[in-house]
Amino acid sequence: MLERAQPSDEPSGLSPIVIGAAGGITGALLAMATVLFFGYIDNKIRTEAEARRLLNMPVIGLISRRRRYKAKSLKNGIDAAAKSGLLEQYRTALANMLLSQGTREVSVSI
């Protein structure tokens, strides 16, 4: 042995601040890459124009996305849906489908 090892006064390696910053940036980049990847593989039809373009058919009805109602009973749930206009959208879509099939008698009741 040539000489004894002496402990240094300052810790070696990177500071915890640098390691934390590098971890934060890496995490943010991985999160953005994940969001972009799942957005890329999502194949849902989201707009009327997109449906027309992909299907080459006319759109006979649209049902808008509404927030969910937490109803305590069936009657409250139906009342909330009626107030939101959701039932009317379903009735319109159903009537348009029946009329597009050439059915003479149309009776829509929901």
Secondary structure as UniProt FT lines:
FT   HELIX           16..41
FT   HELIX           48..55
FT   HELIX           74..84
FT   HELIX           86..100
FT   TURN            101..102
//
